[in-house]
C-alpha cells in the first residue's frame, strides 16, 4: 500500500494562501508569491493529469518529478474543489480525485468524471483512494483534509515547499490547538526560490 502524503507551498509564517481566498482570488491576497517558484527556472516540469508545464530549477525538478509520478489518487476538500473550479475537469494527479463533502456537485457525477464525492468523512475517502491507488501514493491536497488525516493518524508524510515570503494571514497550514505530532526529516532540497522539506510522521 502506498503512502498518504501532503505537499503544499507554504509561506515562512505558515500560510498556504493569503487572506480572502476564493474562486475569484484562489490564492488570496498576496498568495501568488507562494507559486512564483513554479515559473522561476529553466527546467520543464509537467504537472500530471494536466497539460500544464512549469519551469523550475533543476534541483526542484529532480526532486519533484518522481514524487508526482508516484501518485495514484488525490484527496481534497469541497472548498478547494470549488476554489480551483474543479481544475477544469483535470485534477493535478494521474488517477481519480476524491472530494470530501456534504454536498456532491451533480455536474461532476456523470460517468467518466475524474471526481468521486465522499459524504461519509475523511477516513472513508482514504480507504476508497487506497483501494484505487494500490501501491501508488495518495496526494492529500488541501490543508483542512490534511489536518483531519493527521488527527486521525492516517498521514504518512508532510512535504513543505517553503517559500521565502511572509503573508501575515490567510489559510494556515496546521492551525492552533492540536496535539503534538513528532516528525522526522527525510529530505532537504534547496533551490533558488524555494526549499523543499519532507518529513515522515512518527507514529
NUZANU-14523 format. One line per 10 residues: number of its first residue (from 1); their letters; for each residue y, x, z of C-alpha. Coordinates in Angstrom, 1 decimal, always signed. Layout:
<atoms>
NUM) a) Y,X,Z  ...;
</atoms>
This chain:
<atoms>
1) xxxxxxxxxx) +0.0,+0.0,+0.0  +3.5,+1.3,-0.9  +6.4,+1.7,+1.4  +9.3,-0.6,+2.3  +12.4,+1.4,+1.5  +16.1,+0.6,+1.6  +18.6,+2.7,-0.4  +22.3,+1.9,-0.2  +25.6,+3.7,-0.9  +27.4,+3.9,+2.4;
11) xxxxxxxxxx) +30.9,+5.0,+3.4  +31.3,+7.6,+6.1  +32.3,+4.9,+8.6  +29.1,+2.9,+7.8  +30.0,+0.2,+5.3  +28.2,-0.8,+2.2  +31.0,-3.0,+0.9  +34.7,-3.3,+1.6  +36.4,-6.4,+3.2  +36.4,-9.7,+1.4;
21) xxxxxxxxxx) +33.4,-9.1,-0.9  +32.3,-12.0,-3.1  +31.3,-12.9,-6.7  +34.9,-12.1,-7.9  +35.0,-8.8,-6.0  +31.4,-7.8,-5.5  +32.1,-4.5,-3.6  +35.0,-5.9,-1.6  +38.5,-4.3,-1.2  +38.2,-0.6,-1.9;
31) xxxxxxxxxx) +34.4,-0.8,-2.3  +34.4,+0.6,-5.8  +34.7,+4.1,-4.2  +31.1,+3.7,-3.0  +29.8,+3.8,-6.5  +32.1,+6.2,-8.2  +29.5,+8.9,-8.0  +27.3,+6.9,-10.4  +29.7,+8.0,-13.2  +30.9,+11.3,-11.9;
41) xxxxxxxxxx) +28.3,+13.6,-13.5  +26.9,+14.5,-16.9  +23.1,+13.8,-16.4  +21.9,+10.4,-17.6  +20.0,+8.3,-15.1  +18.7,+4.9,-16.3  +18.5,+2.0,-13.9  +15.0,+0.4,-14.1  +14.9,-3.2,-15.2  +18.2,-3.0,-16.9;
51) xxxxxxxxxx) +19.9,-1.3,-19.9  +22.4,+0.5,-17.6  +22.6,+4.3,-17.7  +24.6,+6.1,-15.1  +26.0,+9.6,-15.4  +25.3,+11.6,-12.2  +24.9,+15.1,-11.1  +21.7,+16.9,-11.9  +20.9,+17.0,-8.2  +21.2,+13.3,-7.8;
61) xxxxxxxxxx) +19.2,+12.5,-11.0  +16.3,+14.8,-10.0  +16.2,+13.2,-6.5  +16.6,+9.5,-7.5  +14.6,+9.3,-10.7  +11.1,+9.5,-9.1  +12.2,+7.2,-6.2  +13.4,+4.5,-8.6  +10.3,+4.8,-10.8  +8.1,+4.2,-7.8;
71) xxxxxxxxxx) +9.4,+0.7,-7.1  +7.2,-2.3,-8.0  +9.2,-5.1,-6.4  +12.5,-5.8,-4.7  +13.6,-8.0,-1.8  +17.2,-9.2,-1.3  +19.1,-12.0,+0.3  +20.7,-15.0,-1.3  +24.2,-13.7,-0.5  +23.7,-10.5,-2.5;
81) xxxxxxxxxx) +21.9,-12.5,-5.3  +25.0,-14.7,-5.6  +27.5,-11.9,-5.4  +25.6,-10.0,-8.1  +25.5,-13.2,-10.2  +21.7,-12.7,-10.4  +22.3,-9.4,-12.2  +22.5,-11.5,-15.4  +18.8,-12.1,-15.1  +17.9,-8.4,-14.9;
91) xxxxxxxxxx) +17.5,-7.3,-11.3  +17.5,-3.5,-10.9  +13.8,-2.9,-10.5  +10.6,-2.8,-12.6  +9.0,-5.9,-11.1  +9.9,-9.2,-9.5  +12.8,-9.7,-7.2  +12.1,-11.8,-4.0  +15.1,-13.7,-2.8  +15.1,-14.7,+0.9;
101) xxxxxxxxxx) +17.0,-18.0,+1.1  +17.0,-21.6,+2.4  +18.1,-23.0,-1.0  +16.5,-21.7,-4.2  +18.5,-21.6,-7.3  +16.8,-24.1,-9.7  +18.2,-22.5,-12.8  +16.1,-19.4,-12.0  +12.9,-21.2,-11.2  +11.7,-21.6,-14.8;
111) xxxxxxxxxx) +8.5,-19.8,-16.0  +9.2,-16.2,-16.8  +12.0,-15.9,-14.3  +12.2,-12.4,-12.6  +13.1,-14.2,-9.3  +10.8,-15.6,-6.6  +12.7,-17.6,-3.9  +11.2,-17.3,-0.4  +12.2,-20.0,+2.0  +9.9,-19.1,+5.0;
121) xxxxxxxxxx) +11.5,-15.8,+6.1  +11.7,-12.1,+5.5  +8.1,-11.4,+6.7  +6.8,-13.8,+4.1  +8.9,-12.1,+1.4  +7.5,-8.7,+2.4  +3.9,-10.0,+2.2  +4.5,-11.5,-1.2  +6.2,-8.4,-2.5  +3.4,-6.2,-1.2;
131) xxxxxxxxxx) +0.8,-8.3,-3.0  +2.6,-7.8,-6.3  +3.7,-4.2,-5.9  +0.3,-2.9,-4.8  +0.5,+0.9,-4.3  +4.1,+1.0,-5.5  +7.1,+0.9,-3.1  +9.3,-2.1,-2.4  +13.1,-1.9,-2.6  +15.0,-3.7,+0.2;
141) xxxxxxxxxx) +18.3,-4.2,-1.5  +20.7,-5.9,+1.0  +21.9,-4.9,+4.4  +21.1,-8.2,+6.0  +17.5,-8.3,+4.9  +17.1,-4.6,+5.7  +18.3,-5.3,+9.3  +15.7,-8.1,+9.6  +13.0,-5.8,+8.3  +14.0,-3.1,+10.7;
151) xxxxxxxxxx) +14.0,-5.5,+13.7  +10.5,-6.7,+12.7  +9.1,-3.2,+12.5  +8.5,-3.6,+8.7  +10.8,-1.0,+7.3  +9.3,+2.4,+6.4  +12.3,+4.5,+5.1  +16.0,+4.4,+5.1  +17.9,+6.2,+2.3  +21.6,+6.6,+2.6;
161) xxxxxxxxxx) +23.7,+7.7,-0.3  +26.6,+8.9,+1.8  +30.0,+8.8,+0.1  +33.0,+10.7,+1.5  +35.3,+7.7,+2.0  +36.4,+5.6,+4.9  +36.7,+1.9,+4.1  +37.9,+0.8,+7.5  +36.0,-2.5,+7.4  +33.7,-4.7,+5.4;
171) xxxxxxxxxx) +29.9,-5.2,+5.4  +28.3,-2.9,+8.0  +25.0,-1.3,+7.1  +23.4,-1.6,+10.5  +25.7,-3.7,+12.7  +26.0,-3.5,+16.5  +23.8,-4.8,+19.3  +20.4,-3.7,+18.1  +17.6,-1.9,+20.0  +17.4,+1.9,+19.4;
181) xxxxxxxxxx) +15.4,+3.0,+16.5  +14.2,+6.6,+16.0  +14.5,+8.1,+12.6  +13.0,+11.4,+11.2  +15.0,+13.0,+8.4  +12.8,+13.9,+5.4  +15.2,+14.8,+2.7  +18.8,+16.0,+2.4  +20.3,+16.5,-1.1  +23.9,+17.5,-1.6;
191) xxxxxxxxxx) +25.7,+16.5,-4.7  +29.4,+16.8,-5.6  +30.4,+13.3,-4.7  +27.6,+12.0,-2.6  +25.0,+13.3,-0.1  +21.5,+11.7,-0.2  +19.9,+11.4,+3.2  +16.4,+10.0,+3.5  +14.8,+9.1,+6.9  +11.4,+7.9,+8.0;
201) xxx) +11.4,+5.1,+10.5  +9.4,+6.3,+13.5  +7.0,+3.6,+14.6;
</atoms>
